[in-house]
Amino acid sequence: MEERPPDINARLAARLRRLRSERGLTLDGLAERAGVSRSAISLTERGESSPTAALLDRLAAGLGVTIASLFAEDERADAPPVARRADQAAWRDPETGYVRRNLSPPGFPSPIELVEVVLPAGARVAYDTPAAARSVGVSQQIWVLAGRIEVTVGGVAHRLGEGDCLAMRVDQPTVFLNPADLPARYVVALTSDAAAIGRGGGNRGRSAP
């Protein structure tokens, strides 16, 4: 799966700085809310360190947004409703090699976010952000397009194969594992409780991952 140009981390750094500023949070304030070190946030915001998926999960929770929204654009009335493959932002986790691609048209007002993920053979990605750290609830469904994955939600393992779809709430520690010898590819559709209450009012990306 092809990756976006190397400016993806620079775009991510600028987005993090802006989201933190909009929420009136200092580096120390976000560090406390996210449960990560101040230096980790500072390095990420300066583009001097490539954040892992686990770090992005905690930062997104601390900011009250989804991981996908960290790579998104602000909603605008004139945003085109189509996102061409070549223009979709993709990011590779430096720790596990997994790639997540934002499929949703950037800036287009919608309560739904679509993300495509490629999980390498044998890769394991763990999101352990406590539910108490998430300011808004999130519902998501995972549809496997190719390969096999095992998704453990709060200690309950779900083994999924091609064509299987898992519905879940993002309110417990979650682990994604590819137990096979080939990469797995799946789509994640997610929406927040806030988006369900006030659709179209700039809610997309205002939830936890």
NORPE-V321941 format. One line per field, one symbol per residue. ss: DSSP state (A for helix, B for strand, O for the rest). A space follows every 50 residues. Layout:
# NORPE-V321941
ss = ???
This chain:
# NORPE-V321941
ss = OOOOOOOAAAAAAAAAAAAAAAOOOOAAAAAAAAOOOAAAAAAAAOOOOO OOAAAAAAAAAAAOOOOAAAAOOOOOOOOOOOOOAAAOOBBBOOOOOOBB BBOOOOOOOOOOBBBBBBBOOOOBBBBOOOAAAOOOOBBBBBBBBBOOBB BBBOOBBBBBOOOOBBBBBOOOOBBBBOOOOOOBBBBBBBBBAAAAAOOO OOOOOOOOO
